[in-house]
Amino acid sequence: MILKIVTLFLVGMGVLAMFGKLRLPKIQAYENRKCPKCGSFKIGKSPCLCEKNKS
């Protein structure tokens, strides 16, 4: 009985680990959305606020 519970627990942890690895590339996509000059997040396709304030 205990062996069955341990096996189900390990299978469940393995499934959660697979879903966790699937989400990691999406997190890295947000890192690329930062402005290289000031480090703030860019929203949409418009330029960053630090570039708008120059002119």
N, CA, C and O atoms as a GROMACS GRO file, in nm:
protein
  220
    1MET      N    1   0.082  -0.120   0.000
    1MET     CA    2   0.000   0.000   0.000
    1MET      C    3   0.087   0.126   0.000
    1MET      O    4   0.060   0.220  -0.075
    2ILE      N    5   0.190   0.128   0.083
    2ILE     CA    6   0.279   0.245   0.090
    2ILE      C    7   0.356   0.259  -0.041
    2ILE      O    8   0.379   0.371  -0.087
    3LEU      N    9   0.396   0.147  -0.102
    3LEU     CA   10   0.467   0.151  -0.229
    3LEU      C   11   0.380   0.212  -0.338
    3LEU      O   12   0.429   0.286  -0.423
    4LYS      N   13   0.252   0.182  -0.334
    4LYS     CA   14   0.157   0.238  -0.432
    4LYS      C   15   0.145   0.389  -0.414
    4LYS      O   16   0.142   0.463  -0.512
    5ILE      N   17   0.138   0.437  -0.291
    5ILE     CA   18   0.127   0.580  -0.263
    5ILE      C   19   0.254   0.653  -0.307
    5ILE      O   20   0.246   0.760  -0.366
    6VAL      N   21   0.368   0.595  -0.277
    6VAL     CA   22   0.496   0.657  -0.315
    6VAL      C   23   0.508   0.663  -0.467
    6VAL      O   24   0.554   0.764  -0.522
    7THR      N   25   0.468   0.557  -0.536
    7THR     CA   26   0.474   0.554  -0.682
    7THR      C   27   0.384   0.660  -0.742
    7THR      O   28   0.425   0.732  -0.833
    8LEU      N   29   0.261   0.672  -0.693
    8LEU     CA   30   0.169   0.774  -0.744
    8LEU      C   31   0.221   0.914  -0.716
    8LEU      O   32   0.205   1.004  -0.799
    9PHE      N   33   0.284   0.935  -0.601
    9PHE     CA   34   0.342   1.064  -0.568
    9PHE      C   35   0.453   1.100  -0.665
    9PHE      O   36   0.459   1.213  -0.714
   10LEU      N   37   0.541   1.004  -0.694
   10LEU     CA   38   0.652   1.030  -0.785
   10LEU      C   39   0.603   1.055  -0.927
   10LEU      O   40   0.660   1.139  -0.998
   11VAL      N   41   0.501   0.985  -0.970
   11VAL     CA   42   0.443   1.008  -1.103
   11VAL      C   43   0.382   1.147  -1.109
   11VAL      O   44   0.399   1.219  -1.208
   12GLY      N   45   0.312   1.186  -1.004
   12GLY     CA   46   0.252   1.320  -0.998
   12GLY      C   47   0.358   1.429  -1.002
   12GLY      O   48   0.341   1.530  -1.069
   13MET      N   49   0.467   1.410  -0.930
   13MET     CA   50   0.576   1.507  -0.931
   13MET      C   51   0.641   1.515  -1.069
   13MET      O   52   0.680   1.624  -1.113
   14GLY      N   53   0.652   1.402  -1.137
   14GLY     CA   54   0.708   1.401  -1.272
   14GLY      C   55   0.621   1.478  -1.370
   14GLY      O   56   0.672   1.550  -1.455
   15VAL      N   57   0.489   1.462  -1.357
   15VAL     CA   58   0.396   1.534  -1.446
   15VAL      C   59   0.405   1.684  -1.419
   15VAL      O   60   0.406   1.764  -1.513
   16LEU      N   61   0.411   1.724  -1.293
   16LEU     CA   62   0.425   1.866  -1.260
   16LEU      C   63   0.556   1.923  -1.312
   16LEU      O   64   0.561   2.038  -1.355
   17ALA      N   65   0.663   1.845  -1.308
   17ALA     CA   66   0.792   1.890  -1.358
   17ALA      C   67   0.786   1.912  -1.509
   17ALA      O   68   0.845   2.007  -1.561
   18MET      N   69   0.713   1.825  -1.580
   18MET     CA   70   0.700   1.842  -1.725
   18MET      C   71   0.625   1.970  -1.759
   18MET      O   72   0.664   2.042  -1.851
   19PHE      N   73   0.519   1.999  -1.686
   19PHE     CA   74   0.445   2.123  -1.710
   19PHE      C   75   0.528   2.245  -1.673
   19PHE      O   76   0.517   2.349  -1.738
   20GLY      N   77   0.610   2.234  -1.572
   20GLY     CA   78   0.697   2.345  -1.532
   20GLY      C   79   0.800   2.376  -1.639
   20GLY      O   80   0.830   2.493  -1.662
   21LYS      N   81   0.853   2.275  -1.705
   21LYS     CA   82   0.951   2.298  -1.811
   21LYS      C   83   0.886   2.358  -1.934
   21LYS      O   84   0.952   2.429  -2.010
   22LEU      N   85   0.758   2.332  -1.955
   22LEU     CA   86   0.690   2.390  -2.070
   22LEU      C   87   0.667   2.539  -2.052
   22LEU      O   88   0.658   2.612  -2.152
   23ARG      N   89   0.658   2.587  -1.930
   23ARG     CA   90   0.631   2.729  -1.905
   23ARG      C   91   0.757   2.814  -1.909
   23ARG      O   92   0.746   2.936  -1.929
   24LEU      N   93   0.874   2.758  -1.891
   24LEU     CA   94   0.997   2.836  -1.883
   24LEU      C   95   1.027   2.920  -2.008
   24LEU      O   96   1.069   3.035  -1.993
   25PRO      N   97   1.008   2.870  -2.130
   25PRO     CA   98   1.036   2.956  -2.246
   25PRO      C   99   0.949   3.080  -2.250
   25PRO      O  100   0.993   3.184  -2.300
   26LYS      N  101   0.826   3.074  -2.200
   26LYS     CA  102   0.739   3.191  -2.199
   26LYS      C  103   0.791   3.298  -2.103
   26LYS      O  104   0.777   3.417  -2.129
   27ILE      N  105   0.851   3.255  -1.995
   27ILE     CA  106   0.907   3.351  -1.900
   27ILE      C  107   1.026   3.424  -1.963
   27ILE      O  108   1.042   3.544  -1.941
   28GLN      N  109   1.107   3.355  -2.040
   28GLN     CA  110   1.220   3.417  -2.105
   28GLN      C  111   1.177   3.516  -2.212
   28GLN      O  112   1.251   3.609  -2.242
   29ALA      N  113   1.058   3.497  -2.270
   29ALA     CA  114   1.009   3.590  -2.372
   29ALA      C  115   0.985   3.728  -2.310
   29ALA      O  116   1.002   3.830  -2.377
   30TYR      N  117   0.945   3.732  -2.182
   30TYR     CA  118   0.923   3.860  -2.116
   30TYR      C  119   1.055   3.932  -2.089
   30TYR      O  120   1.058   4.055  -2.081
   31GLU      N  121   1.162   3.858  -2.073
   31GLU     CA  122   1.292   3.921  -2.051
   31GLU      C  123   1.335   4.001  -2.173
   31GLU      O  124   1.402   4.103  -2.159
   32ASN      N  125   1.296   3.956  -2.293
   32ASN     CA  126   1.336   4.024  -2.416
   32ASN      C  127   1.254   4.152  -2.439
   32ASN      O  128   1.288   4.230  -2.527
   33ARG      N  129   1.151   4.174  -2.363
   33ARG     CA  130   1.066   4.291  -2.381
   33ARG      C  131   1.113   4.411  -2.299
   33ARG      O  132   1.044   4.512  -2.294
   34LYS      N  133   1.227   4.400  -2.237
   34LYS     CA  134   1.279   4.511  -2.159
   34LYS      C  135   1.358   4.605  -2.250
   34LYS      O  136   1.420   4.562  -2.347
   35CYS      N  137   1.355   4.732  -2.216
   35CYS     CA  138   1.432   4.832  -2.290
   35CYS      C  139   1.580   4.812  -2.256
   35CYS      O  140   1.615   4.801  -2.138
   36PRO      N  141   1.667   4.807  -2.357
   36PRO     CA  142   1.810   4.787  -2.326
   36PRO      C  143   1.874   4.907  -2.257
   36PRO      O  144   1.977   4.891  -2.191
   37LYS      N  145   1.817   5.025  -2.273
   37LYS     CA  146   1.877   5.146  -2.214
   37LYS      C  147   1.838   5.166  -2.069
   37LYS      O  148   1.924   5.185  -1.983
   38CYS      N  149   1.706   5.162  -2.041
   38CYS     CA  150   1.661   5.194  -1.904
   38CYS      C  151   1.615   5.072  -1.826
   38CYS      O  152   1.605   5.078  -1.703
   39GLY      N  153   1.587   4.959  -1.893
   39GLY     CA  154   1.548   4.838  -1.823
   39GLY      C  155   1.401   4.825  -1.792
   39GLY      O  156   1.360   4.727  -1.730
   40SER      N  157   1.320   4.923  -1.832
   40SER     CA  158   1.176   4.913  -1.807
   40SER      C  159   1.111   4.825  -1.913
   40SER      O  160   1.168   4.806  -2.021
   41PHE      N  161   0.992   4.773  -1.883
   41PHE     CA  162   0.923   4.686  -1.977
   41PHE      C  163   0.857   4.767  -2.087
   41PHE      O  164   0.797   4.872  -2.061
   42LYS      N  165   0.869   4.720  -2.210
   42LYS     CA  166   0.805   4.785  -2.324
   42LYS      C  167   0.670   4.719  -2.345
   42LYS      O  168   0.659   4.596  -2.341
   43ILE      N  169   0.567   4.800  -2.368
   43ILE     CA  170   0.433   4.749  -2.392
   43ILE      C  171   0.396   4.779  -2.536
   43ILE      O  172   0.400   4.894  -2.580
   44GLY      N  173   0.361   4.675  -2.611
   44GLY     CA  174   0.324   4.694  -2.751
   44GLY      C  175   0.446   4.713  -2.837
   44GLY      O  176   0.557   4.672  -2.802
   45LYS      N  177   0.425   4.776  -2.954
   45LYS     CA  178   0.535   4.796  -3.048
   45LYS      C  179   0.592   4.937  -3.043
   45LYS      O  180   0.688   4.967  -3.114
   46SER      N  181   0.534   5.022  -2.962
   46SER     CA  182   0.581   5.160  -2.954
   46SER      C  183   0.716   5.165  -2.883
   46SER      O  184   0.750   5.074  -2.807
   47PRO      N  185   0.794   5.270  -2.908
   47PRO     CA  186   0.924   5.283  -2.843
   47PRO      C  187   0.909   5.308  -2.692
   47PRO      O  188   0.802   5.345  -2.644
   48CYS      N  189   1.015   5.286  -2.621
   48CYS     CA  190   1.016   5.305  -2.476
   48CYS      C  191   0.997   5.452  -2.441
   48CYS      O  192   1.019   5.540  -2.525
   49LEU      N  193   0.956   5.478  -2.319
   49LEU     CA  194   0.935   5.617  -2.275
   49LEU      C  195   1.065   5.696  -2.272
   49LEU      O  196   1.065   5.816  -2.295
   50CYS      N  197   1.176   5.629  -2.244
   50CYS     CA  198   1.303   5.702  -2.241
   50CYS      C  199   1.341   5.748  -2.383
   50CYS      O  200   1.408   5.850  -2.397
   51GLU      N  201   1.301   5.675  -2.486
   51GLU     CA  202   1.329   5.717  -2.622
   51GLU      C  203   1.231   5.825  -2.668
   51GLU      O  204   1.267   5.910  -2.749
   52LYS      N  205   1.108   5.822  -2.618
   52LYS     CA  206   1.009   5.925  -2.653
   52LYS      C  207   1.046   6.058  -2.591
   52LYS      O  208   1.024   6.162  -2.653
   53ASN      N  209   1.101   6.058  -2.472
   53ASN     CA  210   1.133   6.182  -2.401
   53ASN      C  211   1.255   6.252  -2.457
   53ASN      O  212   1.280   6.367  -2.423
   54LYS      N  213   1.333   6.187  -2.543
   54LYS     CA  214   1.452   6.249  -2.600
   54LYS      C  215   1.417   6.366  -2.690
   54LYS      O  216   1.483   6.470  -2.688
   55SER      N  217   1.312   6.348  -2.770
   55SER     CA  218   1.279   6.454  -2.869
   55SER      C  219   1.183   6.558  -2.818
   55SER      O  220   1.149   6.650  -2.891
   0.00000   0.00000   0.00000
